[in-house]
Amino acid sequence: MIIDGHAHACGKYNNADNIIEYLDLHGIDKVVLCPGEPKSSKNYSYPMLADIFKSSNLVYFLNKVICLATKISGVSNHIDEQNKVVYNISRPYPERIVNAYWVNPLDENCIKKLNEYYEIYHFKLIKLHQCWNKFDIGDHNSIEVVKWAAERNIPIFIHLLSENQVLKFVEITNIFQDTIFIVAHMIGFEIISRNTKNVNVYYDLSGPQVYPTEIINKALISVGSTKLILGSDTPYGVDNIEKIKNRLKQQSLSSKDLDNIMGDNIAKLLQL
């Protein structure tokens, strides 16, 4: 089974039929769909910067660019409506398109909305993004989101902003060790994997443009294939799944290891 564990409802994934067509064409069984840019059909082609700048800190610089672009475009003002878009896209193909729910902890009503929309959308995953919403992972609202997710055994997928937030994230994972976390784009992997005591922390391989191949090798050695999750981050990058597959081919993995990464891990987490 192949599952794209991280994609957005925009670009080539801006409607259900386009998504199914792409999944079928590329042999992908399911996709976990998050909100994205409203009413956007734009796809992005990024250079493989991580092959040139082989530093795990590259992503922190790129995060600053994302923050600026998000502020200028105002896309973060449309999260609620985009959550509804994701739900509506998933409805015709619930076995293929898995809806995620984007939470903004800066919204004082975020817990109220979680309670209300969980009953309607029945989402399988919570998305947090510190470049779109510059919250502190250790503040009260963020911790309330973590508690809410833990009570319902719903994984939290998080894009971390900075090394400082990575360190705070480690503290939160150690306090809430029953909460399932998925870290986007391998951000802060070396710090997190060395310092977290939480066995429920997983790592997303999407965005191969922003982290070097060596990080995958280190991850396989330190946390193993059961903690890694395939993702494309569509539409941010062209054929990212193929790029990640090519990286995995360099690792001499067993068929079981590949099955874990390509879909089994996220299927178990989301009970698919």
Phi, psi and omega per residue, in radians:
M1 nan 2.362 3.081
I2 -2.031 2.155 3.128
I3 -2.193 2.197 2.996
D4 -1.430 1.830 -3.007
G5 -1.458 0.080 -3.090
H6 -2.799 1.842 3.077
A7 -2.605 2.925 -3.057
H8 -2.161 2.600 -3.089
A9 -1.435 1.122 3.066
C10 -2.804 3.115 -3.064
G11 1.091 -2.387 -3.138
K12 -1.194 -0.200 3.114
Y13 -1.829 0.580 -3.058
N14 -1.505 -0.056 2.997
N15 -2.682 2.850 -2.997
A16 -1.090 -0.783 -3.086
D17 -1.121 -0.692 3.089
N18 -1.081 -0.714 -3.133
I19 -1.102 -0.874 -3.116
I20 -1.071 -0.707 3.117
E21 -1.054 -0.765 -3.137
Y22 -1.191 -0.756 3.136
L23 -1.032 -0.808 -3.129
D24 -1.119 -0.717 -3.121
L25 -1.096 -0.595 -3.044
H26 -1.861 0.181 3.064
G27 1.163 0.591 3.131
I28 -1.782 2.245 -3.043
D29 -1.379 -0.741 -3.080
K30 -2.527 2.828 3.043
V31 -2.398 2.460 3.012
V32 -1.665 2.004 -2.959
L33 -1.849 2.225 3.089
C34 -1.919 2.816 3.013
P35 -1.021 2.798 3.128
G36 -2.589 -2.741 -3.128
E37 -1.187 2.272 -3.075
P38 -1.146 2.310 3.046
K39 0.920 0.667 -3.117
S40 -1.930 2.297 3.040
S41 -1.927 0.264 -3.087
K42 -1.386 2.302 3.016
N43 -1.880 2.575 -3.037
Y44 -2.007 2.354 3.063
S45 -1.979 2.018 -3.095
Y46 -1.956 2.503 3.053
P47 -1.233 2.732 3.112
M48 -1.395 1.284 -3.071
L49 -1.051 -0.570 -3.097
A50 -1.179 -0.334 3.073
D51 -1.363 -0.299 3.127
I52 -1.753 -0.866 3.131
F53 -1.790 1.588 -2.987
K54 -1.459 1.070 3.131
S55 -2.235 2.402 3.102
S56 -1.268 -0.147 3.122
N57 -1.558 -0.082 3.136
L58 -0.959 -0.689 -3.062
V59 -1.091 -0.522 -3.136
Y60 -1.167 -0.652 3.061
F61 -1.150 -0.791 -3.135
L62 -1.130 -0.529 3.074
N63 -1.055 -0.655 3.114
K64 -1.110 -0.645 3.093
V65 -1.145 -0.759 3.122
I66 -1.085 -0.740 3.122
C67 -1.013 -0.794 -3.126
L68 -1.128 -0.809 -3.129
A69 -1.100 -0.688 3.136
T70 -1.145 -0.727 3.137
K71 -1.112 -0.766 -3.118
I72 -1.159 -0.750 -3.064
S73 -1.362 -0.466 -3.111
G74 1.284 0.303 -3.070
V75 -1.106 -0.462 -3.099
S76 -1.219 -0.185 3.109
N77 -1.375 -0.074 -3.018
H78 -2.029 0.362 -3.031
I79 -1.115 -0.760 -3.112
D80 -1.044 -0.817 -3.118
E81 -1.195 -0.556 3.118
Q82 -1.270 -0.514 3.004
N83 -1.062 -0.691 3.095
K84 -1.177 -0.680 3.098
V85 -1.034 -0.810 -3.137
V86 -1.052 -0.778 3.118
Y87 -1.039 -0.805 -3.121
N88 -1.150 -0.632 3.090
I89 -1.136 -0.659 -3.066
S90 -1.302 -0.411 -2.983
R91 -1.039 -0.735 -3.131
P92 -1.216 -0.401 -3.056
Y93 -2.334 1.056 -3.054
P94 -1.099 -0.392 3.125
E95 -1.438 -0.233 -3.099
R96 -1.961 -0.614 -3.076
I97 -1.986 1.991 -3.079
V98 -1.766 2.104 -3.054
N99 -1.502 2.345 3.034
A100 -1.881 2.807 -3.092
Y101 -2.128 2.175 -3.106
W102 -1.538 2.198 -3.124
V103 -1.948 2.356 3.026
N104 -1.910 1.788 -3.116
P105 -1.116 -0.275 3.092
L106 -1.306 -0.259 3.076
D107 -1.389 2.030 -3.078
E108 -1.114 -0.276 3.125
N109 -1.755 0.288 -3.006
C110 -1.086 -0.686 3.140
I111 -1.224 -0.700 3.072
K112 -1.031 -0.755 3.130
K113 -1.173 -0.686 3.086
L114 -1.012 -0.826 -3.140
N115 -1.089 -0.739 -3.096
E116 -1.202 -0.842 -2.992
Y117 -1.469 -0.324 3.047
Y118 -1.105 -0.640 3.124
E119 -1.202 -0.451 -3.108
I120 -1.653 -0.853 -3.003
Y121 -1.532 -0.448 -3.122
H122 0.912 0.796 -3.106
F123 -1.208 2.703 -3.043
K124 -1.784 -0.215 -3.011
L125 -2.673 2.561 3.061
I126 -1.845 2.356 3.125
K127 -1.929 2.296 3.015
L128 -2.164 2.415 -3.090
H129 -2.447 1.927 -3.057
Q130 -1.359 -0.164 3.033
C131 -1.472 -0.565 3.102
W132 -1.426 -0.690 3.132
N133 -2.238 1.879 -2.979
K134 -1.455 1.131 3.089
F135 -1.543 2.824 3.033
D136 -1.668 2.198 -3.082
I137 -1.098 -0.331 -3.129
G138 -1.689 0.037 -3.099
D139 -1.388 2.990 -2.996
H140 -1.035 -0.865 -3.088
N141 -1.087 -0.683 3.125
S142 -1.103 -0.753 -3.140
I143 -1.136 -0.630 3.096
E144 -1.128 -0.639 3.079
V145 -1.125 -0.748 3.129
V146 -1.064 -0.786 3.122
K147 -1.080 -0.752 -3.126
W148 -1.045 -0.794 -3.126
A149 -1.152 -0.714 -3.124
A150 -1.087 -0.690 -3.118
E151 -1.111 -0.452 -3.082
R152 -1.928 0.089 3.129
N153 1.005 0.665 3.119
I154 -1.777 2.165 -3.135
P155 -1.129 2.580 3.037
I156 -1.872 2.115 3.086
F157 -1.746 2.135 -3.013
I158 -2.292 2.323 3.006
H159 -1.738 1.946 -3.082
L160 -1.513 2.550 -2.990
L161 -1.508 -0.766 -2.928
S162 -2.594 2.973 3.105
E163 -1.120 -0.622 3.091
N164 -1.057 -0.752 3.121
Q165 -1.234 -0.545 3.041
V166 -1.056 -0.791 -3.139
L167 -1.119 -0.718 3.091
K168 -1.160 -0.644 3.101
F169 -1.049 -0.744 3.104
V170 -0.998 -0.766 3.123
E171 -1.037 -0.754 -3.136
I172 -1.143 -0.726 3.129
T173 -1.097 -0.563 -3.129
N174 -1.350 -0.449 3.076
I175 -1.376 -0.745 -3.072
F176 -1.903 1.297 -3.006
Q177 -1.383 -0.143 3.065
D178 -1.620 -0.090 3.141
T179 -1.494 2.417 3.110
I180 -1.603 2.182 3.110
F181 -2.100 2.461 2.986
I182 -2.126 2.126 -3.074
V183 -1.638 2.123 -3.087
A184 -1.204 2.459 2.916
H185 1.023 0.436 3.133
M186 1.047 0.386 -3.086
I187 -1.113 2.204 3.091
G188 1.191 0.343 -3.013
F189 -0.930 -0.846 -3.047
E190 -1.097 -0.708 3.113
I191 -1.189 -0.820 -3.079
I192 -1.126 -0.859 -3.061
S193 -1.121 -0.524 3.125
R194 -1.347 -0.462 -2.923
N195 -2.050 -0.302 3.128
T196 -1.362 2.525 3.038
K197 -1.796 0.016 -3.070
N198 -1.508 2.033 -3.118
V199 -1.366 -0.045 -3.115
N200 -1.778 0.459 3.070
V201 -1.745 2.207 -3.138
Y202 -2.095 2.893 -3.030
Y203 -2.307 2.253 -3.092
D204 -1.565 2.281 -3.086
L205 -1.587 0.088 -3.108
S206 -1.185 2.868 -3.127
G207 1.200 0.901 -3.106
P208 -1.084 -0.214 3.110
Q209 -1.209 -0.320 -2.952
V210 -1.941 -0.052 3.086
Y211 -2.446 2.503 -3.076
P212 -1.280 2.722 3.128
T213 -0.982 -0.570 -3.111
E214 -1.005 -0.485 3.130
I215 -1.123 -0.650 3.105
I216 -1.104 -0.774 3.119
N217 -1.036 -0.779 3.123
K218 -1.113 -0.678 -3.127
A219 -1.147 -0.734 3.138
L220 -1.100 -0.603 3.134
I221 -1.298 -0.754 -2.985
S222 -1.554 -0.633 -3.117
V223 -2.087 -0.328 3.076
G224 1.494 2.972 -3.045
S225 -1.208 -0.337 -3.101
T226 -1.306 -0.116 -3.120
K227 -1.931 0.104 -3.080
L228 -1.950 2.491 -3.039
I229 -2.305 2.280 3.110
L230 -1.249 2.487 3.059
G231 -2.810 2.702 -3.106
S232 -1.857 -0.518 -3.007
D233 1.106 0.381 3.091
T234 -0.846 2.365 0.146
P235 -1.694 0.387 -3.052
Y236 -1.589 1.418 -3.086
G237 2.083 2.485 -3.094
V238 -1.660 2.259 3.082
D239 0.894 0.811 -3.130
N240 -1.114 -0.585 3.111
I241 -1.046 -0.777 3.130
E242 -1.132 -0.659 3.118
K243 -1.099 -0.729 3.141
I244 -1.231 -0.689 3.071
K245 -0.997 -0.746 3.138
N246 -1.111 -0.649 3.078
R247 -1.153 -0.709 -3.132
L248 -1.158 -0.554 3.114
K249 -1.088 -0.439 3.136
Q250 -1.330 -0.134 -3.004
Q251 -1.708 -0.031 -3.133
S252 0.916 0.925 -3.078
L253 -1.487 2.663 3.025
S254 -1.305 2.873 3.110
S255 -1.100 -0.594 3.108
K256 -1.158 -0.761 3.104
D257 -1.039 -0.770 3.133
L258 -1.117 -0.742 3.116
D259 -1.050 -0.725 3.112
N260 -0.976 -0.922 -3.041
I261 -1.223 -0.731 -3.000
M262 -1.268 -0.303 -3.137
G263 -3.119 -0.543 -3.028
D264 -1.096 -0.685 -3.091
N265 -1.094 -0.889 -3.103
I266 -1.208 -0.563 3.096
A267 -1.087 -0.720 3.109
K268 -1.180 -0.739 -3.102
L269 -1.114 -0.688 -3.081
L270 -1.687 0.011 -3.141
Q271 0.954 0.899 -3.115
L272 -1.530 nan nan
